[in-house]
Amino acid sequence: MTSRHSRRVRHSVLAAGAVTALGILAPAAASAAVSDHGGAARHDGDNTAFVREALEDASAKNVILLIGDGMGDSEITIAHNYAYGAGGELPGIDALPLSGSYSTYSLHRGGDYAGKPNYVPDSAATGTAWATGTKSYNGAISVDLDSVAHDTVLELAKANGLRTGNVSTAEIQDATPAVQLAHVDDRKCYGPDSVDRCGADALDAGGAGSISEQILGARADVVLGGGSASFSQTARAGQWEGQTLFEQARERGYQVVTTAAELGEVTHADQAEPLLGLFTPGNMPTRMSESVAVPGGNPEAPIECQANPDRLAEELSLGSMTQKAIDLLDDPDSTEGFFLQVEGASIDKRNHAADVCGQIGETVDLDEAVQAALEFAQQDGETLVIVTADHAHTSQIVGSVPDHTLGNTLLTADGSPMNVAYGTATTGSQQHTGAQVPIAGYGPGAANVVGLTDQTDTFFTVVNTLGLATDLPALSADAALDLPEALVAPAAEFTIAGTGFAGDRQVRVGLAGEDLGTVDVIDGRVSLPATAPAATGVAEVELVGVQSDVTVTGTVEIGTDGDEGDAGTGGDAGAGADGTDGADGTDGADGTDGADGTDGTDGADGSDDSQGTAGSEEVGDTGGGGVSAGGDRLPVTGMQLTGAALMAAGLVAAGLMLRARHRRSAA
């Protein structure tokens, strides 16, 4: 064994000690030889206390769900054999005290077998299962067999006031991270340019948009991974048409980072300023360099895995990104917790390539993320940690690799050869397999993973452990409009605001029959600057929750302080920048009423009002609404005119009331 390999093993053992010292399932003493009686035992003493604690307290403040893509029992065993030896264990994954397995099958969507089990699933269908609690077809991103979207754990957690995060070493649009943030028929509907894959989901087809566009709409507090290429694409339709997704993200308040240094400078992330970290155009580089499988393997010359020189900075390892996400999401002073999903993506991708060193490195990478989660959970005491996979894969430890089968022989930490075969394809991509995969847990509610469950059970375990309400319309039932209580001048800017939209991620805004588009919900609130109609009268405002379909309506009155009684059009005293224009009131139906337009001359001192609507200094000083405090009528002093010595006196109505009427409905 080389010194490099020995250093790696010693470092890992120290890491394991750091975790087990906190009370995670402890391994047996390492001093005994595995050939001794009890020397291969993995448990040290009675571990039933872990089960008892998990049963007694089944509610948690936080949940961290870690997914090893393609990480079946075989992949875990290969990694710990290589890195720690047969008697060793991965210090994170193998330390979880409660474990079971779950079924992963998907469903056929069409044809003679529609609705029946498809025994070999993909990452989209499996992710949809744990994210929504619904079985679906291969390729589905959180939609069912009929293309109906189902709410995800992350969406429900956010609607219930929890902070949310999504971390992956893949493109963030890839299936596993996407299932928490988007709903599309085809997993390859990555960005606006994926026209041929998005179909009816595309914005220009009237859909919710590509996965990348929906990620921005989902507005998780923390999103970290690869996939920047799709965010460089330009929106083809909707209110952001013509802008790249990066430009859109910044306009919507996101903190966008693309380097380790920029990530290190981020100290907070919330709904007002969510974090979007995209560090590579595609998938992130693996920990280990690629090993090339050959027919029959290489038993005569076992290999050792080498570090990948293209790997990104340690600050962008999966373990480091997981720790960063936890640090940003955790708020000890808040009664609300967080939900975080973490994916080690390339266990699967390197398995497809029959790259044993690649998949080992990614399994070790995920294990470091698990260690970070467990350390936090131990200190916090209110966190459920679940570690599992989406589906099984092809790699197998075998006695010898057949001549017609791709494989590699590795020299493990024990100094012993291990043959790994890839038997599902002789060329091209290896295939997923349909075996059950392991699931393990620590913390409140972890007992729910024990025994044989189905992938969909994980959704209910997380939702129930966090105590999440799942009725989005009910969560937005208290939605209300917050409109100005003053007259709004024609074509003036004013703010449309709403509160109580907890069950929604976006709200569609309408004003006087015009669709103003959607606005993001931030902590249940929405706010949108709008321009009043040019015509005077009553304008209806409508807010519709995009997810809940809860509708709230109200009205604002559009006019100026000269709009009173039977005054003619000339009575719009403040319509010009200079109130003296009101003298042209002869255009009114009653010419004498038009003369009252001279009242506007007092508004000259109120020219701070850019709309010129002020009929007095007090009104003009408001500078925007043309309304006095308290809304009382304001006296206007007569003015001696040269020549005719005509005295005119009048009153202007400066106070206006918002006639708000609210109606609320939930479909």
C-alpha positions in Angstrom: 0.0 0.0 0.0 1.4 3.4 -0.9 1.9 6.2 1.6 -0.6 8.3 -0.3 -3.2 5.6 0.3 -2.3 5.2 3.9 -2.7 8.9 4.6 -6.2 8.8 3.0 -7.2 6.0 5.3 -5.8 7.6 8.4 -7.6 10.9 7.6 -10.9 9.0 7.2 -10.6 7.2 10.5 -10.0 10.5 12.3 -13.2 11.8 10.6 -15.1 8.8 11.7 -14.0 9.3 15.3 -15.2 12.9 15.2 -18.6 11.7 14.3 -18.9 8.7 16.5 -17.8 10.7 19.5 -21.0 12.6 19.2 -23.1 9.5 19.7 -23.7 8.2 16.2 -23.7 4.4 15.9 -20.2 3.4 17.1 -18.1 0.7 15.4 -16.5 -2.1 17.3 -13.0 -1.6 18.6 -10.6 -1.7 15.7 -7.7 -3.4 17.5 -9.0 -6.9 17.1 -8.1 -8.9 14.0 -11.0 -9.8 11.9 -10.1 -13.4 12.3 -10.5 -13.2 16.1 -13.8 -14.2 17.7 -15.9 -11.0 17.4 -13.2 -9.2 15.6 -15.4 -8.5 12.6 -18.3 -7.2 14.7 -19.5 -3.7 13.7 -21.5 -2.7 16.8 -20.0 -1.8 20.1 -22.6 -2.8 22.8 -26.4 -2.5 22.8 -27.7 0.0 20.3 -31.4 -0.3 21.0 -31.4 3.1 22.6 -31.2 4.6 19.1 -34.4 2.8 18.2 -36.1 3.9 21.4 -35.2 7.5 20.9 -36.4 7.5 17.3 -39.8 6.0 18.4 -40.4 8.3 21.3 -39.9 11.6 19.4 -41.1 11.4 15.8 -41.2 15.2 15.1 -38.3 17.2 13.8 -37.5 20.9 13.2 -35.2 20.1 10.2 -34.8 17.4 7.7 -31.7 16.7 5.6 -32.3 14.2 2.8 -29.1 12.9 1.1 -29.3 11.0 -2.2 -26.6 8.9 -3.7 -27.6 8.7 -7.3 -27.2 5.0 -8.4 -25.9 4.1 -4.9 -27.0 0.6 -4.3 -25.6 -1.8 -1.7 -22.9 -2.9 -4.1 -21.7 0.7 -4.7 -21.5 1.4 -1.0 -19.6 -1.9 -0.4 -17.1 -1.2 -3.2 -16.3 2.3 -1.8 -15.8 1.2 1.8 -13.8 -1.9 0.8 -11.5 0.3 -1.3 -11.1 3.2 1.0 -11.4 1.5 4.5 -11.0 -2.2 3.9 -13.6 -5.0 4.4 -13.8 -4.5 8.1 -14.0 -0.7 7.8 -16.9 1.5 7.1 -17.8 4.8 5.6 -17.8 7.1 8.6 -21.0 8.8 7.6 -23.2 6.4 5.6 -22.3 3.3 7.6 -22.7 5.1 11.0 -26.5 5.6 10.6 -28.2 3.6 13.3 -31.5 2.7 11.7 -31.8 1.2 8.2 -34.0 -0.6 5.9 -34.6 -0.8 2.1 -37.2 0.4 -0.3 -38.6 -0.5 -3.6 -37.9 1.8 -6.5 -40.0 0.7 -9.5 -41.7 3.2 -11.8 -44.8 2.9 -14.0 -45.4 2.4 -17.7 -47.1 5.4 -19.1 -48.7 4.1 -22.3 -49.3 1.0 -24.4 -50.5 -2.3 -23.2 -48.8 -2.0 -19.8 -49.9 1.5 -18.9 -50.1 2.0 -15.2 -48.2 -1.3 -14.5 -44.8 -1.5 -12.8 -41.7 -0.7 -14.8 -39.2 -2.6 -12.8 -36.1 -0.6 -13.8 -36.7 3.1 -13.1 -34.7 6.2 -13.9 -33.8 9.1 -11.7 -36.7 11.3 -12.8 -39.4 8.7 -11.8 -37.6 7.8 -8.6 -37.1 11.4 -7.6 -40.7 12.1 -8.3 -41.7 9.3 -6.0 -39.9 10.6 -2.9 -40.4 14.3 -3.7 -44.2 14.0 -4.2 -45.3 10.6 -2.9 -46.6 9.7 -6.3 -45.4 6.9 -8.7 -44.8 8.0 -12.2 -43.1 7.2 -15.5 -39.5 7.3 -16.4 -38.7 10.9 -17.5 -41.4 12.5 -15.4 -40.3 15.5 -13.2 -42.9 15.7 -10.4 -45.9 15.0 -12.6 -48.1 11.9 -12.6 -49.1 9.6 -15.5 -51.6 12.3 -16.7 -49.1 15.1 -16.6 -50.7 16.6 -13.4 -48.2 18.4 -11.2 -47.9 17.3 -7.6 -46.5 19.4 -4.8 -43.0 18.5 -3.7 -41.6 18.3 -0.2 -39.5 21.4 -0.8 -42.5 23.4 -2.1 -44.6 22.3 0.9 -41.8 23.1 3.3 -41.5 26.6 1.9 -45.2 27.1 2.0 -45.2 26.2 5.6 -42.6 28.8 6.4 -39.5 26.6 6.5 -36.2 27.6 4.8 -35.3 25.4 1.9 -32.1 24.2 0.0 -31.1 22.0 -2.9 -27.5 21.0 -3.5 -26.1 18.7 -6.2 -22.8 17.9 -8.0 -24.9 17.6 -11.2 -26.4 20.2 -13.3 -29.1 21.7 -11.1 -31.5 21.0 -13.9 -30.7 17.2 -13.7 -33.5 14.9 -12.6 -32.7 14.5 -8.9 -32.4 18.2 -8.0 -35.1 19.1 -10.5 -37.8 17.0 -8.9 -38.0 19.4 -5.9 -38.1 22.5 -7.9 -40.0 21.9 -11.2 -42.8 20.1 -12.9 -42.3 19.0 -16.5 -43.3 16.0 -18.7 -39.7 15.5 -20.0 -36.6 15.5 -17.8 -34.6 17.0 -20.6 -36.6 20.2 -20.7 -33.5 22.0 -19.2 -33.8 25.5 -20.5 -35.6 27.9 -22.9 -33.6 26.4 -25.8 -34.9 22.9 -25.2 -37.8 23.5 -27.5 -38.0 20.0 -28.8 -38.1 18.5 -25.3 -40.3 21.0 -23.4 -43.4 20.8 -25.6 -46.5 22.1 -23.8 -44.3 23.0 -20.7 -42.5 25.8 -22.7 -43.5 29.3 -21.8 -44.2 30.2 -25.4 -46.6 27.2 -25.5 -48.4 28.5 -22.4 -46.7 26.3 -19.9 -44.8 27.0 -16.7 -41.5 27.0 -18.5 -38.3 24.9 -18.6 -36.8 23.4 -15.5 -34.3 26.2 -15.2 -37.0 28.8 -15.4 -39.1 27.0 -12.9 -36.1 26.8 -10.5 -36.1 30.6 -10.4 -39.8 30.5 -9.7 -39.5 27.9 -6.9 -37.2 30.4 -5.1 -35.5 28.0 -2.7 -33.3 29.9 -0.3 -30.2 28.0 -1.3 -29.4 26.3 -4.6 -25.9 25.1 -5.3 -24.5 22.9 -8.2 -23.6 22.9 -11.8 -25.6 23.8 -14.9 -24.8 27.4 -15.6 -25.1 26.9 -19.4 -28.9 26.7 -19.2 -29.0 30.0 -17.3 -27.1 31.7 -20.1 -30.1 31.0 -22.4 -32.6 33.7 -23.2 -36.3 33.5 -22.2 -38.5 33.1 -25.4 -41.8 34.3 -23.9 -43.4 35.7 -20.7 -42.6 38.8 -18.8 -38.8 38.1 -18.9 -38.7 37.5 -22.7 -35.4 38.6 -24.2 -33.5 38.3 -21.0 -31.1 35.6 -20.0 -32.0 33.5 -17.0 -28.9 34.9 -15.2 -30.2 38.5 -15.8 -33.7 37.4 -14.7 -32.3 35.9 -11.5 -30.5 39.1 -10.5 -33.6 41.2 -11.2 -35.6 38.9 -9.0 -33.3 39.4 -6.1 -31.1 36.4 -6.3 -27.5 36.4 -5.1 -25.7 34.8 -8.1 -22.3 33.3 -7.5 -20.1 31.3 -9.8 -16.8 30.8 -7.9 -15.6 29.4 -4.6 -14.5 32.9 -3.6 -17.9 34.4 -4.3 -19.6 31.6 -2.4 -17.3 32.2 0.6 -18.5 35.8 0.8 -22.1 34.9 1.1 -23.2 35.2 4.8 -27.0 35.0 4.5 -29.7 33.7 2.2 -33.4 34.1 2.5 -36.5 34.7 0.4 -35.6 38.4 -0.2 -32.1 37.4 -1.3 -31.9 33.7 -2.2 -28.6 32.2 -3.2 -28.0 30.7 -6.6 -24.6 29.2 -7.0 -23.7 27.6 -10.3 -20.1 26.6 -10.6 -19.8 24.8 -13.9 -21.6 24.8 -17.3 -22.5 21.2 -16.8 -21.9 18.5 -14.2 -19.2 19.2 -11.6 -15.8 17.4 -12.0 -15.4 14.2 -10.0 -13.1 13.5 -7.1 -11.1 10.8 -8.8 -9.7 10.5 -12.3 -11.4 8.1 -14.7 -10.4 4.5 -14.6 -11.0 2.6 -17.9 -12.7 -0.8 -17.6 -11.5 -3.5 -19.9 -12.9 -6.9 -20.9 -11.9 -9.5 -18.3 -10.6 -6.8 -16.0 -6.9 -6.5 -15.0 -6.2 -9.0 -12.3 -2.5 -9.2 -13.1 -2.1 -5.5 -12.4 -4.5 -4.1 -9.8 -4.9 -0.4 -9.9 -5.2 2.4 -7.3 -7.4 5.4 -7.9 -5.8 8.8 -8.6 -7.1 12.2 -7.6 -8.6 14.2 -10.5 -6.5 17.3 -11.2 -9.6 19.0 -12.7 -11.5 18.8 -9.5 -12.7 22.2 -8.2 -11.6 23.8 -5.0 -12.3 22.0 -1.7 -14.8 24.8 -0.9 -16.9 23.4 -3.7 -16.8 19.7 -2.7 -20.1 18.2 -1.9 -19.3 18.1 1.8 -18.3 21.8 1.8 -21.4 22.9 -0.1 -23.6 20.8 2.3 -22.0 22.5 5.3 -22.4 26.0 3.6 -26.1 25.2 3.0 -26.7 24.1 6.6 -24.9 27.2 7.9 -27.1 29.5 5.7 -30.4 27.7 6.4 -30.0 27.1 10.2 -31.5 29.8 12.3 -31.4 28.8 16.0 -33.6 31.8 16.9 -36.4 30.8 14.6 -39.2 28.4 15.5 -39.3 27.3 11.9 -36.7 24.9 10.6 -35.4 23.9 7.2 -35.6 21.2 4.5 -32.4 20.4 2.6 -31.9 17.9 -0.2 -28.3 17.0 -1.2 -27.3 14.8 -4.1 -24.1 13.0 -4.9 -24.8 12.8 -8.6 -21.9 11.1 -10.3 -22.0 7.7 -8.5 -24.6 7.0 -11.2 -22.8 8.8 -14.0 -19.5 7.1 -13.5 -21.3 3.7 -13.1 -22.8 4.3 -16.5 -19.3 4.8 -17.8 -18.0 1.6 -16.1 -15.6 3.9 -14.2 -15.0 2.3 -10.8 -12.6 4.9 -9.5 -15.0 7.7 -10.5 -17.9 6.1 -8.6 -15.8 5.3 -5.5 -14.7 8.9 -5.3 -18.2 10.2 -5.6 -19.4 7.8 -2.9 -16.7 9.0 -0.6 -17.7 12.6 -1.5 -21.3 11.9 -0.5 -20.1 10.3 2.7 -18.4 13.6 3.7 -21.7 15.4 3.1 -23.4 12.8 5.3 -20.8 13.4 8.0 -21.5 17.1 7.9 -25.3 16.5 8.2 -24.8 14.0 11.1 -22.5 16.4 13.0 -25.1 19.1 12.8 -27.9 16.8 13.7 -26.1 15.6 16.8 -25.5 19.1 18.0 -28.9 20.4 17.1 -31.0 17.5 18.4 -34.0 18.4 16.3 -32.9 17.2 12.9 -33.8 14.0 10.9 -31.1 12.8 8.5 -32.1 10.3 5.8 -29.5 8.8 3.4 -30.7 6.7 0.5 -30.4 6.2 -3.3 -32.8 6.7 -6.2 -32.1 3.4 -7.9 -29.6 0.5 -8.0 -26.8 0.2 -10.6 -24.7 -2.3 -12.4 -21.3 -2.6 -10.6 -20.7 -5.9 -8.8 -17.9 -7.3 -6.8 -17.1 -10.7 -8.4 -14.6 -13.5 -8.0 -13.3 -12.9 -11.5 -14.4 -10.7 -14.5 -15.5 -12.8 -17.5 -13.6 -12.2 -20.7 -16.7 -10.7 -22.4 -17.5 -8.4 -19.5 -16.0 -5.0 -18.7 -14.3 -4.7 -15.4 -11.4 -3.5 -13.2 -9.3 -5.0 -10.4 -8.4 -2.6 -7.6 -5.9 -2.9 -4.7 -8.0 -2.0 -1.6 -7.0 -0.5 1.7 -6.5 -4.1 3.0 -3.8 -4.6 0.4 -6.0 -7.2 -1.3 -7.4 -7.3 -4.9 -11.1 -6.6 -5.5 -12.6 -7.4 -8.9 -15.5 -5.1 -10.0 -17.5 -6.1 -13.1 -20.0 -4.1 -15.2 -22.2 -6.7 -16.9 -25.2 -4.9 -18.3 -23.5 -3.7 -21.5 -20.4 -4.6 -23.4 -20.2 -1.2 -25.1 -21.8 2.2 -24.4 -23.7 3.1 -21.2 -24.2 0.6 -18.4 -27.8 0.2 -17.3 -29.7 0.8 -14.0 -31.0 -2.3 -12.2 -34.3 -2.9 -10.5 -33.1 -4.0 -7.1 -34.2 -2.5 -3.8 -31.9 0.1 -2.4 -30.8 0.9 1.1 -32.3 3.7 3.2 -30.9 4.8 6.6 -31.8 7.5 9.1 -30.8 9.3 12.3 -32.8 11.5 14.5 -36.5 12.1 15.2 -38.7 10.0 13.0 -35.8 7.8 11.7 -37.6 4.6 12.8 -39.9 5.1 9.8 -37.1 3.9 7.5 -36.8 0.5 9.2 -37.9 -2.6 7.3 -39.1 -2.7 3.7 -40.8 0.4 2.5 -41.5 2.0 -0.9 -39.8 5.1 -2.2 -43.0 7.1 -1.9 -43.0 6.4 1.8 -40.1 8.8 2.2 -42.3 11.7 1.1 -44.8 11.0 3.9 -42.0 10.4 6.4 -40.5 13.8 5.8 -43.9 15.6 5.6 -45.2 14.0 8.8 -41.9 14.5 10.7 -41.9 18.2 9.9 -45.6 18.5 10.5 -46.3 20.1 7.1 -49.7 21.2 6.0 -50.3 20.0 2.4 -53.4 22.0 1.4 -52.0 25.0 -0.5 -55.3 26.8 -0.9 -55.8 26.6 2.8 -52.3 28.0 3.4 -53.3 31.0 1.2 -56.9 31.3 2.7 -56.0 34.6 4.5 -54.7 36.3 1.4 -55.7 40.0 1.3 -55.0 43.1 -0.9 -53.1 46.1 0.5 -54.0 49.1 -1.7 -53.4 52.8 -1.3 -56.1 54.6 0.7 -55.9 57.7 -1.5 -57.1 58.7 -4.9 -54.6 57.6 -7.6 -53.9 60.1 -10.3 -54.3 59.0 -13.9 -51.2 57.3 -15.3 -49.5 57.7 -11.9 -47.3 55.1 -10.3 -48.7 53.2 -7.3 -48.0 49.9 -5.5 -50.2 46.8 -5.6 -49.4 44.7 -2.6 -50.8 41.5 -1.1 -50.3 39.5 2.0 -51.2 36.0 3.2 -50.2 34.1 0.1 -48.2 31.4 2.0 -49.5 28.6 -0.3 -48.2 30.2 -3.4 -44.8 30.8 -5.1 -46.1 33.3 -7.6 -49.2 35.5 -7.8 -50.7 36.8 -11.0 -51.6 40.4 -11.0 -54.4 42.1 -12.9 -55.3 45.8 -13.1 -58.4 47.2 -15.0 -58.6 44.0 -17.0 -54.9 44.0 -18.0 -52.7 41.1 -17.1 -49.6 42.5 -15.4 -47.8 39.1 -15.2 -46.7 37.2 -12.1 -44.7 38.4 -9.1 -42.7 36.2 -6.7 -44.1 35.6 -3.3 -41.6 36.5 -0.6 -42.6 35.2 2.9 -46.2 35.2 1.9 -46.2 38.8 0.6 -46.2 40.3 -2.9 -45.5 43.8 -4.1 -45.7 45.2 -7.6 -45.3 48.8 -8.9 -48.1 49.6 -11.3 -49.2 52.4 -13.5 -52.8 53.6 -13.1 -55.1 53.7 -16.1 -55.1 57.1 -18.0 -58.9 57.4 -17.6 -60.6 58.4 -14.4 -63.0 56.1 -12.6 -62.8 52.9 -10.7 -60.2 50.3 -11.6 -60.3 46.7 -10.4 -57.2 45.0 -9.0 -57.0 41.2 -8.9 -54.5 38.9 -7.3 -54.6 35.2 -8.2 -52.4 32.7 -6.4 -50.7 30.6 -9.2 -50.4 27.5 -7.1 -53.5 27.8 -4.8 -55.8 29.6 -7.2 -57.0 31.8 -4.4 -58.3 35.0 -5.8 -58.5 38.4 -4.1 -60.0 41.5 -5.7 -60.4 45.2 -4.8 -60.8 48.6 -6.4 -58.8 51.8 -6.6 -60.3 55.1 -7.6 -58.5 56.9 -10.4 -58.9 60.6 -10.7 -57.5 64.0 -9.6 -58.5 66.4 -6.8 -60.3 68.6 -9.4 -62.7 65.8 -10.3 -65.8 67.0 -8.4 -69.5 67.1 -9.0 -70.6 68.3 -12.5 -67.3 69.9 -13.3 -66.5 69.7 -17.0 -63.3 68.3 -18.4 -61.8 71.7 -17.8 -62.2 71.1 -14.1 -59.2 68.8 -14.1 -57.4 71.7 -12.5 -54.1 69.9 -12.0 -53.9 68.1 -15.3 -51.1 70.3 -16.5 -47.8 71.0 -14.9 -48.9 74.5 -14.2 -52.3 74.7 -12.4 -53.2 77.8 -14.3 -54.2 75.6 -17.2 -57.3 75.1 -15.2 -58.5 78.4 -16.6 -59.4 76.7 -19.8 -62.3 75.2 -18.0 -64.6 76.6 -20.6 -64.3 73.2 -22.2 -66.6 71.9 -19.5 -70.3 71.3 -19.9 -70.9 74.3 -17.7 -68.6 77.1 -18.7 -68.8 78.7 -15.3 -67.7 75.5 -13.7 -64.8 75.6 -16.0 -63.9 79.0 -14.6 -63.4 77.3 -11.3 -60.3 75.9 -12.9 -58.6 79.0 -11.7 -58.5 77.2 -8.4 -55.6 75.4 -9.9 -53.5 78.6 -9.7 -53.0 78.0 -6.0 -51.6 74.7 -7.1 -48.7 76.5 -8.7 -46.9 76.5 -5.4 -47.6 72.8 -5.3 -45.7 72.1 -8.5 -43.7 69.4 -6.6 -46.5 67.2 -7.7 -45.2 65.9 -11.1 -48.8 65.2 -12.2 -49.8 68.8 -11.5 -52.9 67.6 -9.7 -52.5 69.7 -6.6 -55.2 72.3 -6.1 -53.4 73.8 -3.1 -50.0 73.9 -1.5 -50.9 71.2 1.0 -52.0 68.9 -1.7 -49.1 69.6 -4.0 -46.7 68.9 -1.2 -47.7 65.3 -1.3 -45.8 65.1 -4.5 -47.4 62.0 -5.9 -50.9 61.3 -4.7 -52.3 64.9 -4.6 -54.1 64.1 -1.3 -54.1 66.0 2.0 -53.6 64.3 5.3 -57.0 63.5 6.6 -58.8 64.0 3.3 -60.7 67.2 4.3 -61.8 69.7 1.7 -59.2 72.5 1.4 -60.3 76.3 1.1 -58.9 78.1 -1.9 -58.4 82.0 -1.5 -59.8 84.3 -4.2 -57.4 86.0 -6.5 -57.8 89.6 -7.9 -57.4 89.4 -11.7 -56.1 92.4 -13.6 -58.7 94.3 -15.7 -62.1 92.7 -14.8 -61.4 92.4 -11.0 -63.2 89.2 -11.0 -63.1 87.3 -7.7 -63.5 83.5 -7.9 -63.6 81.2 -5.0 -64.1 77.5 -4.8 -63.4 74.4 -3.0 -61.4 71.4 -4.2 -61.9 67.9 -3.1 -58.5 66.6 -1.9 -59.4 63.6 0.1 -60.6 60.5 -1.6 -61.4 57.1 -0.2 -60.4 53.8 -1.5 -63.5 51.8 -2.1 -62.0 48.5 -1.5 -64.0 45.4 -1.8 -62.5 42.0 -1.3 -63.7 38.7 -2.4 -61.8 35.6 -1.9 -62.3 32.3 -3.6 -60.3 29.1 -3.8 -60.9 26.7 -6.6 
